[in-house]
Amino acid sequence: MPISFLMGLTDVIPPGFEWLQDYPKLDPENLAFIGLRDVDPGEREKISELGIKAYSMYHVDRYGIGQVMEHCIHSFLKDGKERPIHLSYDIDAVDPDHAPATGTMVRGGFTLREAHYIAERLAETGMLGSMDIVEVNPTLSHSDGANATVELGIHLVASALGNKIL
């Protein structure tokens, strides 16, 4: 889990990332995973041990993406202070029917609307300070699937930057 380097959970630093040793570590209180579907036992244990906010697709199904997002946003504001939010959007969180050009396809992911809602809601807060999209790999799908995945990524960035229907 690459985030383990940012949290200082490992002494093993990949070559070229030695500079991370001198930077403040990411506090697990300021982290949330949304849309989890396939978590290995070691990750599950670490998420629980560190108290990281984690919402599986069960939570999205039960409460809806709107309630899950409100809970996350509220938890980040618990001290009443707004702070910049970084969104790391893993495209394989979206169902492979909509984003097939990724290395880790697991059925039962976000619908197109759920995927966009996350980006739209964070844009609406005015606190989204940065964003990355990962796991887009057009070489892993036929041209239609590659184009659909790349287009989705572009549209998610647009939504995160404030693009709206109305």
C-alpha positions as CSV (number, residue, x, y, z in Angstrom):
1,M,0.0,0.0,0.0
2,P,1.9,3.1,-1.2
3,I,0.1,5.3,1.4
4,S,2.1,3.4,4.0
5,F,5.1,5.5,3.0
6,L,3.2,8.8,3.5
7,M,2.1,7.6,6.9
8,G,5.6,6.4,8.0
9,L,4.4,2.9,8.6
10,T,7.5,1.3,7.0
11,D,11.2,1.9,7.2
12,V,11.6,0.6,3.6
13,I,11.6,3.6,1.3
14,P,11.7,2.9,-2.4
15,P,14.7,4.4,-4.3
16,G,14.1,8.0,-5.3
17,F,11.6,8.6,-2.4
18,E,14.1,9.1,0.4
19,W,12.9,12.7,0.6
20,L,9.7,11.4,2.2
21,Q,11.6,10.7,5.4
22,D,12.0,14.4,6.2
23,Y,8.3,15.4,5.6
24,P,5.4,15.3,8.0
25,K,3.5,12.1,8.0
26,L,-0.1,11.7,7.0
27,D,-2.4,11.3,10.0
28,P,-4.8,8.4,9.7
29,E,-7.6,10.7,11.1
30,N,-7.3,12.6,7.8
31,L,-7.8,9.7,5.6
32,A,-10.9,7.9,4.2
33,F,-11.3,5.0,1.8
34,I,-14.6,4.9,-0.1
35,G,-16.0,2.1,-2.2
36,L,-13.8,-0.7,-1.0
37,R,-14.5,-4.1,-2.5
38,D,-11.4,-6.2,-2.3
39,V,-9.3,-5.8,0.8
40,D,-6.7,-8.3,1.9
41,P,-6.5,-9.4,5.5
42,G,-3.4,-7.4,6.3
43,E,-4.9,-4.2,4.9
44,R,-8.1,-4.8,6.8
45,E,-6.3,-5.2,10.0
46,K,-4.2,-2.1,9.5
47,I,-7.2,0.0,8.5
48,S,-8.9,-1.1,11.7
49,E,-5.8,-0.7,13.9
50,L,-5.2,2.9,12.7
51,G,-8.9,3.9,12.8
52,I,-9.0,4.9,9.2
53,K,-12.5,5.8,8.0
54,A,-13.3,3.1,5.5
55,Y,-16.6,2.5,3.6
56,S,-17.1,-0.6,1.5
57,M,-19.6,-0.8,-1.3
58,Y,-21.9,-2.3,1.3
59,H,-22.0,1.1,3.0
60,V,-22.6,2.8,-0.4
61,D,-25.4,0.5,-1.1
62,R,-27.0,0.8,2.4
63,Y,-26.6,4.5,3.0
64,G,-26.1,5.9,-0.5
65,I,-23.1,7.7,-1.8
66,G,-24.5,11.1,-0.6
67,Q,-24.6,10.0,3.0
68,V,-21.2,8.4,2.9
69,M,-19.7,11.6,1.4
70,E,-21.4,13.8,4.1
71,H,-20.0,11.5,6.8
72,C,-16.5,11.8,5.4
73,I,-16.7,15.6,4.9
74,H,-18.1,16.1,8.3
75,S,-15.4,14.0,9.9
76,F,-12.7,16.1,8.2
77,L,-14.3,19.2,9.7
78,K,-14.7,17.9,13.2
79,D,-12.5,20.7,14.7
80,G,-14.5,23.3,12.7
81,K,-11.5,24.1,10.5
82,E,-11.6,23.8,6.7
83,R,-8.4,22.4,5.2
84,P,-7.4,21.4,1.8
85,I,-8.5,17.9,0.7
86,H,-6.5,15.7,-1.7
87,L,-8.6,13.2,-3.7
88,S,-6.7,10.2,-5.0
89,Y,-9.2,8.6,-7.4
90,D,-8.5,5.0,-8.1
91,I,-10.4,4.4,-11.4
92,D,-10.8,0.7,-10.6
93,A,-13.2,1.8,-7.8
94,V,-15.6,2.3,-10.7
95,D,-17.3,-0.9,-12.0
96,P,-15.4,-2.4,-14.9
97,D,-18.4,-2.1,-17.1
98,H,-17.6,1.6,-17.1
99,A,-13.9,1.6,-16.6
100,P,-12.4,-1.6,-18.1
101,A,-8.9,-0.3,-18.8
102,T,-7.4,-0.9,-15.4
103,G,-5.2,-3.5,-13.8
104,T,-7.5,-4.5,-11.0
105,M,-11.0,-5.2,-12.2
106,V,-13.5,-6.1,-9.5
107,R,-17.2,-6.2,-10.3
108,G,-19.6,-4.3,-8.1
109,G,-17.9,-0.9,-8.2
110,F,-19.3,2.6,-8.4
111,T,-21.9,3.4,-11.0
112,L,-21.1,6.4,-13.3
113,R,-23.3,8.6,-11.2
114,E,-21.7,7.5,-7.9
115,A,-18.3,8.1,-9.4
116,H,-19.2,11.6,-10.5
117,Y,-21.0,12.4,-7.2
118,I,-17.8,11.9,-5.2
119,A,-15.9,14.4,-7.4
120,E,-18.8,16.9,-7.6
121,R,-19.4,16.9,-3.9
122,L,-15.8,17.5,-3.1
123,A,-15.7,20.4,-5.6
124,E,-18.8,21.8,-3.9
125,T,-16.9,22.0,-0.6
126,G,-14.4,24.4,-2.0
127,M,-11.7,22.5,-0.1
128,L,-10.4,20.3,-2.9
129,G,-6.8,21.3,-3.2
130,S,-5.4,18.5,-5.3
131,M,-6.3,15.4,-7.2
132,D,-4.8,12.4,-8.9
133,I,-6.3,9.6,-10.9
134,V,-4.6,6.3,-10.7
135,E,-4.9,2.8,-12.3
136,V,-5.9,4.1,-15.7
137,N,-4.1,1.7,-18.2
138,P,-5.4,1.9,-21.7
139,T,-3.2,-1.0,-22.8
140,L,-5.2,-3.4,-20.8
141,S,-8.4,-3.1,-22.8
142,H,-9.6,-3.0,-26.4
143,S,-9.8,0.5,-28.0
144,D,-13.5,1.1,-27.0
145,G,-12.8,0.1,-23.4
146,A,-9.5,2.1,-23.3
147,N,-11.3,5.2,-24.7
148,A,-14.2,4.8,-22.2
149,T,-11.8,4.6,-19.2
150,V,-9.7,7.6,-20.3
151,E,-12.9,9.7,-21.0
152,L,-14.3,8.8,-17.6
153,G,-11.1,9.9,-16.0
154,I,-11.2,13.2,-17.9
155,H,-14.9,13.7,-16.9
156,L,-14.1,13.0,-13.3
157,V,-11.4,15.6,-13.2
158,A,-13.8,18.1,-14.8
159,S,-16.4,17.3,-12.1
160,A,-13.8,17.7,-9.4
161,L,-13.0,21.1,-10.9
162,G,-16.6,22.2,-10.6
163,N,-18.1,21.2,-13.9
164,K,-21.9,20.8,-13.3
165,I,-25.0,20.0,-15.2
166,L,-26.8,23.1,-13.8
